[in-house]
């Protein structure tokens, strides 16, 4: 018997996520004999539901919510040897992975993808036991994302993140880190360390133009200065998508990277828009680790 598990975050989509449950069930019933719908009530629920579903060997897990819900569901699926297929109904502020994979951000259109089975296999990355699909960052500006409230995200959308980051930009605080890869080593102060599997970060496309979700690589930027003057200077490179060529950046591609902090500092990472592990940790690519439903070719 084929079974699908649907994980809904009721607070996403401006608290309208539950309204899509009947349509999702109707579509899935055409392909799956059993469809279970579970609603989250707090942090960690989506991960637990997905872990339980994978343990029961369900065939498909659908995450209905924003990037945080997607990240939690992936963290429930990823540790298993036998992993169910994964689908996203994006209802978040940014929806990075959905956008990269061409999944419509209109929920009704995204639900229609469930009626067929067009799949792509994508890489994941693992940092100190935490899995991610898109990006990881360390620095005072990425850290400010965690200070954005649910109310601010609901009212301002992506602008809430930009506003939080702009305030940190003026402070120009740096982090003292060591970055170790087989290709390159760095030791010193940086404004930020930013890495991506897909090329997109925080809703900004082609931050890493060469990155692809299936290339087996982590794409890393060491940002040396990120004050207001330097950011203004880099605007042409940002707009023209040549940020990796900036003199203010060191660009690295690798399969494995270790980050360490100096002077007993406690730096926390941002992973797919959520608070991640504290330094030190190692990030490693897991090639072709997750099958995701995407739109078919038109």
N, C-alpha and C positions, 0 to 999 in steps of 0.2 A: 504494500500500500504506500503510495507516494504521499508525503506529508510536507506541508509548508507551515512555517512559524512566522507570524507577523508581530513585530515589536513596535508599539506606538508610544511616542512621547507626547502625552496630552497637552503639555505646555508649549509645544512648538507650533509653528505656523500661526502665531498669534492666538494660540489656544484653540485652533480649529482642527487639529490633527485627527481627533476622533470622528469627525464628520466624514472622513474618507474610508472608514472601516468597512462599511457595507459594500462599497464599490470594489475595494480590494478583495474582499471575500468572494464576491460574485465572479470577478475575473479569474481568481486562482482556482475556484471550484471546477473550472473547465479543464484544468491540467492536474489537479491534486485531489485525491479522494478525501483527505483530511486537512483542514485549515484551522490552525489555532491562533487566536489573537490575544496578546498579552500587553497590558498597559503599564508603563513605568510610573512609579510614585516618587522616586528619588534617585540620587547619584548611585551608580553601580548596578541598578536594576537591569538595564539593557545588556550589560556584560554578563550578568548572571543568567538572564533568560537565554542569551545566545549560547553560552557555555552548556546549559542544560539541553538546549535543542541539538547542539552538535554531538553531545554525549548520547542522545537518543537516536542519532543518525537521521535527523530530518533531512529532506532533500533540498530545501530552500529556506533561507532566512531573509526576511524583508525588514529593513530598518526604515521607519517612518518618523522623520525628525531632522534635526540639524546635524552639523558636523560632529558635535559632541555625542549624539546618539549613534551616529555611524561609527565613530571611533570606539565607543564602548562595545558595540556589537561585534566589530572586527576583533577586539581584544578577547571576546568570548569564543570566537570561532578559531582564531589563528593558532592557538597551542595544540589543537587536535590534529592527529595524523590523518583522519578522514574528515574532510571539511565540506560542509554543505555549500551549495551555490549561494550567492549573496545578491540582494537587490536593494536599491535605494529609492525611496520616495522623498525627495528633498524638501524640507520645510524650515530650513535654517536661515541665518543671517547671511552666510557666505556661500555655503554648498560647494566647497572647492572640488572634491572628488567627483561629484555629479557633473559639474561643468567640464572638467577635464575629459570625462568619458562620454560627453555628449548627451547625458541624461537631461531631459527637459526640467527646468525649474518650476514649470507649471505642474502641480500635483496630478491633475487629471490626465495630462499627457504622459507623465511618468508612470502612472498606474497602468496605462495601456501596454507598456513594455512587458508587463507580467503575462500577457496573453500569448507571448511567443517565447522562444528560448535562444536568443542571440547572446553569445557569451564572449567576453574577453578575459584573458588571464593576466593579472597584474602582480607586480612585486609588492611586498610589504617590507618594512624595516622594523627592527627590534632594538629598543634602548632600555637596558636594565630591566627586562621583564615587561616593558610596555611596548605594544605594537602600534605602528602608525602607517597610514596609507599615503599621506601627502607631505607634511613638513614638520620640522623641529627647529626651534630657535632658542638661543640663550642670549640674554642681555637685558638691560633695564627697559628698553622699549617693548620687546616681546613679553616681558614680565608684566607690563602694564595692562596687557589684555585680560589678565585674571582679575583686574580691579573693575572691569566693566560689568555692571549689574544687568540682570535679566530685563529690568524695566528700561534701562538705557538702550539695550539691543532692540527691544520691541519698538521703542519710539524712534530711534535714529538709524537702525540698521547698521550697515558697514561703517557709517560715519562715526558711530560710537567708538569703534576701534581706532579710527584715524585721530579722533579727538584725544583719546587716552595716550596714543603714541606721540602726538604733537607736544603734549605737556612734558613728557619725558625727554623729548628732543631738545627742549630748551635747557634742561638740566645737564645734558651731555655727560652722564655718568658712564664710566667704562668698567669692564670686567678684566681681571687678570687670569689668563687661562693658558693651558698647553693643549695644542691640537696635534694629534699624532695619527698619521696614515702611512701606508707603505710608500706613497708617492712624495709626501712632503711632511715637514714638521714645522710647527710655529710655537713660539713661547713669548708671551708679552701681553700688552694691554690691547683690547679691542672694544669697539662699541657694540658689536654683536657677532654671533656666529649663526648663520642661517643655512639650513639644508633642506633639500626637496627631492622627492622621488618623481614628481609629475611635472615640475616646471612652474606650477602656479602656487602662489602664496597669498593668503588673505584676500582672495578675490581678484588679485592682480595677475593677469595672464603673462606667460612667457618671461617670468623673472629669470628663469634658466631656459633659454630658447632651445637648447639641445636636449633637454631632459624628456624622457618618455616613460610612461608607467610600466614599461616592459623591458627597459634597457639594462637592468641588473646593476645600476649604479646609484650612488648617493651623490647629488650635486651640491657642493658646499661653497658658500661665500663667507670669507672672513672680512668683516666690515671694519676698516681701521678707524675712520672718523665718521660720525653721524650727528654732527651739530647742525644748526640751522644754515650756516654759511655753506658747509660742504654739501648738504642736501640740495640746496638751491643750485649749486654748481653742477650737481649730477643730474638735474632735471632733464636735460636733453638726452642723456644716456638712458634714463628711465623711460622716457617717452618713446625713444627709438628702439627700445628693447636691446640695448647694448650694455646693460649694467655689468655683465660679467667681464667686460673689457675695461672697466673703469680703473684708473690708477689708484683709486681709494679702496679697491677690492683685491683680494687674493682668491682666485677661483680654483677649486679642486674637484675632481671626480674620482670616486673610489668605491670599493665594496665594503670597507670597514674603517671606522674612525673612532678614536678615543678622545674624550674631553676630560681635562682635569683642571681644578681650580687651585690658585696659589694663596698663600698667607691665611689658610684656614677659612677662606671665604665660603659662604653658602649660597650658591647660585642654583636657581630652579629653572627648568626648561619649560617651554611651551610646546605641546605636542598636538598637532591638528586642532589648535585653538583652545586646548584644555591644559591645565597644569600637569606637567610631566615629572620625570624623576629629577632629583638633585644631582649635581656633579659630585664625584666622577662617575662616568659611565661610558660604555662602548656601544656604538650604533653599527648594526650589521644588516646588510640586505638579505632578504629571503626571496630568492628568485621564483617567479611564477607561483606564488603562494595562495592566491585567491581568485576564484572565478566569479565574475560579476555580470549580471544581466544588463545589456545595453540596447539602444535602438537598432533595429535592423537597417540595412541599406535600402534607401528609397530609390 
